[in-house]
Amino acid sequence: MLKNLRLLREEKGMSQKQLADCIGVSQQSINKYENHNIEPDIGALIRIADCFSTSVDYIIGHTDERHPIAPPSTYGMDNEEFVLLQKYRKLSEKQKKCVNLLIETYNE
């Protein structure tokens, strides 16, 4: 599950013990995370992301973007706009065309 954990740790020159101390688990837990023997709980996963200033999505291999996700206000959006954008991005191209046509109709 933690596709990029070892990569991040080694890039920072951290030992498993140093990472364990940073997030409050044992060195053995870090070893098991890296060898895919166990998965961390969500709290530990968040602490790992914080330790490396990255996102949980990057650590688990869900994205190649290393930077944490910026809050919607960073982009001049309120939370409702941000949620709509996230939903829009999940639509098929055909569905996006329908939504765009609907918006254009309302803007006329």
C-alpha positions in Angstrom: 0.0 0.0 0.0 2.8 2.5 0.9 4.3 2.6 -2.6 6.5 5.6 -2.0 7.4 5.4 1.7 10.9 3.8 1.3 11.7 6.2 -1.6 10.8 9.3 0.5 12.6 8.0 3.6 15.8 7.2 1.6 15.7 10.6 -0.3 15.7 12.4 3.0 18.5 10.2 4.3 16.3 9.0 7.2 16.7 5.6 8.9 13.6 3.6 9.7 14.2 4.4 13.4 14.3 8.2 12.7 11.0 7.9 10.8 9.5 5.8 13.5 10.4 8.5 16.1 9.0 11.2 13.9 5.6 9.6 13.6 5.4 7.8 17.0 5.6 4.1 16.0 8.3 1.5 16.4 11.1 0.9 13.9 9.6 -2.6 13.3 6.3 -1.0 12.2 8.2 1.1 9.6 9.9 -2.0 8.4 6.6 -3.8 8.1 5.0 -0.8 6.2 7.8 -0.8 3.7 7.7 -4.5 3.2 3.9 -4.5 2.8 3.4 -6.8 5.8 1.0 -4.4 7.6 -0.7 -1.1 6.7 -0.6 1.9 9.0 -3.8 3.3 10.5 -5.0 6.6 9.1 -3.5 8.6 11.9 0.0 7.2 11.2 -0.5 7.7 7.5 -1.3 11.3 8.0 1.7 11.7 10.3 3.9 10.1 7.6 2.6 12.6 5.0 3.2 15.5 7.4 6.7 14.3 8.1 7.6 14.3 4.4 5.5 17.4 3.6 3.6 15.4 1.0 0.1 14.0 0.6 -1.3 10.6 1.7 -2.2 10.1 -2.0 1.4 10.3 -3.0 2.6 8.0 -0.3 0.1 5.3 -1.3 0.8 5.7 -5.0 -2.5 7.3 -5.9 -0.8 10.3 -7.5 2.6 11.3 -8.7 2.1 14.8 -7.3 4.3 15.1 -4.3 3.0 18.3 -2.8 0.1 18.3 -0.4 -3.2 19.3 -1.8 -3.7 23.1 -1.3 -6.9 24.3 0.4 -9.6 25.5 -2.0 -9.1 29.1 -0.9 -5.6 29.0 -2.4 -7.3 28.9 -5.8 -9.9 31.6 -5.0 -12.7 29.0 -4.6 -15.0 28.3 -1.7 -15.5 24.8 -0.6 -18.7 24.3 -2.7 -16.8 25.3 -5.9 -14.0 23.0 -5.0 -16.4 20.0 -4.4 -18.0 20.7 -7.8 -14.7 20.8 -9.5 -13.7 17.4 -8.0 -17.0 15.9 -9.2 -16.6 17.4 -12.6 -13.1 15.9 -13.0 -14.6 12.4 -12.4 -17.1 12.8 -15.3 -16.6 11.1 -18.7 -15.9 13.4 -21.7 -19.5 13.0 -22.9 -20.8 14.0 -19.5 -18.5 17.0 -19.3 -19.8 18.2 -22.7 -23.4 17.9 -21.3 -22.5 19.9 -18.2 -20.7 22.6 -20.3 -23.7 22.9 -22.6 -26.0 23.3 -19.6 -23.7 26.0 -18.1 -23.6 27.8 -21.5 -27.4 27.8 -21.7 -27.7 29.3 -18.2 -25.0 32.0 -19.0 -26.9 33.2 -22.1 
